[in-house]
């Protein structure tokens, strides 16, 4: 039986990954689901159990280091092993840097998006090495190309990219795969709950949502990359082209990034 920890599993990409794994693997998978919202987490766990999978809901705030450790301890106590850790928990943000007065929420965003992944990975790593398992980091195209209005978010995702790229090299000899996923705009609520310049929930998305990838497709691509032990999963043609254009035509990439923003949130 494969034991998979998924953070940020109460909705969006994390919840859909859990449902897809449960529906495909049934009794062959045990899912350890982590998120802050206990009620939503229990609902996802119940859906997974209905497919025959074992599911353990562990309410967790990944911005608190001890809770990351408790998550891993709970998984090992219940199932005796860890095969996969999916670092999916994250929060979004949109703010022009010059409009930000208090940077405390920049620090909070880094604790969630970067440090939550680092702390969970540190706690789980000995167990994943023992199973020669896999680590997945859900980054963003904003972790490959800086997006205007998203200095905080891009900083956290670039940091994730660097950390897991280095870890991948370190773990190569141990038989542990590290897959970094780079979704573009996905039809989830993450941008609506992200920070604005005042550090408050936005309530709206700053990005053009037309043509957003479905959460089902995004989860499918991540699971496919995870199972194939791929280094990276870059999900859109624009993302694949953009990372190479950045090397030869960075000005053009900046124009493309600006064009992805709604008119009313672009820098004047």
GUKEDO-525159 format. One line per 4 residues: their letters; for each residue x, z, y of C-alpha. Coordinates in Angstrom, 2 decimals. Each point is the difference from the previous one (the first is absolute). Example, Ala and Ser with C-alpha at 12.3 -4.5 7.8 and 13.67 -1.06 7.14 Angstrom:
! GUKEDO-525159
AS> 12.30 7.80 -4.50 ~ 1.37 -0.66 3.44
//
This chain:
! GUKEDO-525159
XXXX> 0.00 0.00 0.00 ~ 1.32 -0.98 3.42 ~ -0.19 2.68 2.70 ~ -0.39 -1.36 3.54
XXXX> -0.02 2.02 3.23 ~ -1.69 -1.71 2.95 ~ 0.06 1.53 3.47 ~ -2.60 -0.97 2.58
XXXX> -2.41 -0.49 -2.90 ~ -3.28 1.09 1.60 ~ -0.82 -3.44 1.41 ~ 1.44 -3.38 0.92
XXXX> 2.94 -1.44 -1.94 ~ 0.78 3.20 -1.92 ~ -3.54 0.48 -1.28 ~ -0.26 -3.66 -0.99
XXXX> 3.31 0.13 -1.86 ~ -1.31 3.01 -1.93 ~ -3.24 -1.79 -0.88 ~ 1.79 -3.16 -1.13
XXXX> 2.50 1.91 -2.14 ~ -2.79 2.03 -1.57 ~ -2.17 -3.04 -0.71 ~ 2.86 -1.96 -1.58
XXXX> 1.83 2.75 -1.89 ~ -2.80 2.47 -0.76 ~ 1.22 2.79 -2.25 ~ 3.53 -1.40 0.26
XXXX> 0.49 1.36 3.51 ~ -0.09 3.41 1.63 ~ -0.48 -0.08 3.77 ~ 1.11 2.80 2.29
XXXX> -1.83 -0.64 3.26 ~ 1.13 1.57 3.27 ~ -1.52 0.01 3.49 ~ -1.27 2.45 2.60
XXXX> -3.72 -0.66 -0.46 ~ -0.88 1.98 -3.14 ~ -3.60 -1.25 -0.25 ~ 0.96 -3.67 0.19
XXXX> 2.88 0.61 -2.38 ~ -2.34 1.54 -2.57 ~ -2.31 -3.00 0.31 ~ 2.83 -2.43 -0.73
XXXX> 1.16 2.15 -2.92 ~ -3.53 -0.10 -1.43 ~ -0.06 -3.81 0.25 ~ 3.30 -0.20 -1.86
XXXX> -1.16 2.43 -2.67 ~ -3.06 -2.19 -0.57 ~ 2.37 -2.78 -1.11 ~ 1.54 2.33 -2.58
XXXX> 3.13 0.89 1.94 ~ 1.12 3.57 0.49 ~ -0.10 0.91 3.67 ~ 1.30 3.06 1.82
XXXX> -0.88 0.46 3.67 ~ 2.57 2.02 1.95 ~ -0.92 0.51 3.68 ~ 3.26 -0.63 1.83
XXXX> 1.24 -0.41 3.56 ~ 3.24 -1.94 -0.44 ~ 1.19 1.04 3.46 ~ 0.54 3.48 -1.45
XXXX> 3.08 0.10 -2.25 ~ -1.15 2.81 -2.30 ~ -3.24 -1.86 -0.71 ~ 2.00 -3.03 -1.15
XXXX> 1.88 2.22 -2.44 ~ -3.22 1.60 -1.20 ~ -1.45 -3.46 -0.66 ~ 2.87 -0.87 -2.33
XXXX> -0.10 3.40 -1.69 ~ -3.75 -0.43 -0.62 ~ 0.57 -3.41 -1.58 ~ 2.73 1.25 -2.34
XXXX> -1.90 3.15 -0.95 ~ -3.07 -2.04 -0.92 ~ 1.54 -3.06 -1.63 ~ 3.62 0.91 -0.77
XXXX> 1.57 -3.08 1.58 ~ -0.04 -2.44 2.92 ~ 0.38 -3.74 -0.48 ~ -0.95 -1.34 3.41
XXXX> -0.14 1.39 3.53 ~ -1.94 -2.08 2.54 ~ 0.83 1.12 3.54 ~ -3.08 -1.40 1.70
XXXX> -1.12 2.76 2.38 ~ 0.35 -1.08 3.60 ~ -1.47 -0.02 3.46 ~ -0.15 -2.77 2.58
XXXX> 0.50 -0.02 3.77 ~ -0.20 -2.32 2.98 ~ 1.36 0.84 3.41 ~ 2.17 -1.70 2.58
XXXX> 3.06 2.21 0.22 ~ -0.05 0.21 3.79 ~ -3.52 1.48 -0.15 ~ 0.97 2.83 -2.36
XXXX> 0.61 3.33 1.74 ~ 0.24 2.41 -2.92 ~ 2.16 -1.12 -2.93 ~ -1.11 2.78 -2.33
XXXX> -2.29 -2.38 -1.87 ~ 2.92 -2.39 -0.55 ~ 1.64 2.84 -1.90 ~ -3.21 0.69 -1.93
XXXX> -0.27 -3.67 -0.97 ~ 3.57 0.07 -1.29 ~ -0.78 3.10 -2.07 ~ -2.92 -1.75 -1.67
XXXX> 1.35 -3.52 -0.48 ~ 3.68 0.67 -0.65 ~ 0.57 3.64 -0.87 ~ -3.05 0.24 -2.24
XXXX> 1.46 -2.84 -2.08 ~ 3.48 1.51 0.01 ~ -1.23 3.47 -1.01 ~ -2.22 -1.31 -2.80
XXXX> 2.79 -2.23 -1.25 ~ 2.57 2.81 -0.01 ~ -2.32 2.26 -1.98 ~ -0.98 -2.69 -2.50
XXXX> 3.38 -1.71 -0.47 ~ 1.39 2.09 -2.90 ~ -3.20 -0.60 -1.96 ~ -0.03 -3.73 0.78
XXXX> 3.65 -0.30 -1.04 ~ -0.91 1.67 -3.30 ~ -2.61 -2.69 -0.71 ~ 2.00 -2.86 1.60
XXXX> -3.11 -0.51 2.06 ~ -0.95 -1.50 3.34 ~ -0.32 0.93 3.65 ~ -2.24 -1.98 2.34
XXXX> 0.12 0.21 3.79 ~ -2.88 -1.51 1.94 ~ 1.58 -1.08 3.25 ~ -1.39 -2.72 2.30
XXXX> 0.95 -3.32 1.55 ~ 0.59 2.23 3.04 ~ 2.91 1.36 -2.03 ~ 1.62 -3.45 -0.04
XXXX> -0.84 -1.23 3.50 ~ -0.48 2.21 3.05 ~ -3.58 -0.31 1.25 ~ -0.68 0.51 3.73
XXXX> -2.18 3.00 0.66 ~ 1.06 1.53 -3.29 ~ 3.37 1.55 0.80 ~ -0.86 3.23 -1.84
XXXX> -1.54 -1.70 -3.03 ~ 2.75 -2.61 -0.29 ~ 2.64 2.73 0.27 ~ -1.50 1.90 -2.94
XXXX> -0.34 -3.13 -2.12 ~ 3.49 -1.31 0.80 ~ 1.28 3.43 -1.01 ~ -1.88 -0.25 -3.30
XXXX> 1.47 -3.45 -0.57 ~ 3.55 1.25 0.51 ~ -0.42 3.15 -2.07 ~ -1.48 -1.71 -3.03
XXXX> 2.40 -2.95 0.18 ~ 2.92 2.42 -0.20 ~ -1.70 2.04 -2.73 ~ -0.57 -3.17 -2.03
XXXX> 3.73 -0.63 -0.10 ~ 0.72 3.62 -0.90 ~ -2.50 -0.03 -2.86 ~ 0.98 -3.33 -1.51
XXXX> 2.27 1.57 -2.60 ~ -2.62 2.61 -0.91 ~ -2.57 -2.60 -1.03 ~ -2.43 1.01 2.76
XXXX> -1.71 -2.85 1.86 ~ -0.83 0.29 3.70 ~ -2.63 -2.39 1.34 ~ -0.76 -0.25 3.71
XXXX> -3.32 -1.61 0.92 ~ -0.59 -1.61 3.38 ~ -3.73 -0.50 0.66 ~ -1.17 -1.79 3.11
XXXX> -3.44 0.65 1.47 ~ -2.16 1.42 -2.80 ~ -3.72 0.71 0.28 ~ 0.27 3.81 0.02
XXXX> -0.77 2.71 2.54 ~ 3.64 1.02 0.61 ~ 0.28 -1.63 3.43 ~ -3.26 1.58 1.20
XXXX> 1.34 3.49 -0.80 ~ 3.44 -0.57 1.46 ~ 1.45 1.64 3.11 ~ -0.50 -1.42 3.49
XXXX> 2.32 0.63 2.97 ~ -1.47 3.48 0.44 ~ 0.51 0.87 -3.67 ~ -3.74 -0.17 -0.73
XXXX> -1.83 -2.07 -2.66 ~ -0.43 -3.56 1.28 ~ -3.47 -0.70 -1.41 ~ 0.70 -3.74 0.25
XXXX> 2.62 -2.42 -1.27 ~ 2.55 -1.54 2.35 ~ 0.61 -2.92 -2.35 ~ -2.05 -3.11 -0.57
XXXX> -1.86 0.70 -3.24 ~ -1.08 -3.57 -0.76 ~ 1.47 -1.09 -3.31 ~ 1.05 3.52 -0.99
XXXX> 1.00 0.28 -3.65 ~ -2.51 1.79 -2.20 ~ 1.03 3.41 -1.23 ~ -0.62 -1.21 -3.55
XXXX> 2.50 -2.84 0.36 ~ 2.56 2.26 1.66 ~ -0.23 2.60 -2.78 ~ 0.24 -2.73 -2.65
XXXX> 3.19 -1.38 1.55 ~ 1.62 3.43 0.23 ~ -0.87 0.84 -3.60 ~ 1.34 -3.38 -1.12
XXXX> 3.29 0.60 1.81 ~ 0.19 3.54 -1.36 ~ -0.58 -1.09 -3.60 ~ 2.52 -2.85 0.33
XXXX> 2.49 2.46 1.55 ~ 0.51 -2.33 2.96 ~ 2.23 0.95 2.89 ~ -2.51 -1.04 2.66
XXXX> -3.55 -1.23 0.38 ~ -0.45 -1.89 3.28 ~ -3.68 -0.85 0.01 ~ -0.66 -2.79 2.45
XXXX> 1.52 -3.39 0.67 ~ 0.33 0.97 3.66 ~ 1.92 3.10 -1.01 ~ 2.35 -1.93 -2.28
XXXX> 0.69 -2.60 2.67 ~ 0.27 2.58 2.79 ~ 2.79 2.02 -1.59 ~ 2.21 -3.11 -0.19
XXXX> -1.03 -1.40 3.39 ~ 1.10 3.33 1.45 ~ 3.59 -0.93 -0.85 ~ -0.02 -3.44 1.64
XXXX> -2.82 0.12 2.58 ~ -0.70 3.63 0.96 ~ -1.77 -0.99 3.22 ~ -2.54 -2.02 -1.97
XXXX> -0.65 2.96 -2.31 ~ -0.70 2.19 3.05 ~ -2.56 -2.54 1.22 ~ -1.68 -0.04 -3.42
XXXX> -0.11 3.81 -0.03 ~ -1.57 0.09 3.47 ~ -2.60 -2.57 -1.07 ~ -1.15 2.35 -2.77
XXXX> -1.14 2.56 2.58 ~ -3.37 0.02 1.69 ~ 0.19 -1.21 3.58 ~ -0.99 3.35 1.52
XXXX> 2.84 1.95 -1.62 ~ 2.84 -2.38 0.72 ~ 2.73 1.09 2.43 ~ -0.65 -1.27 3.52
//
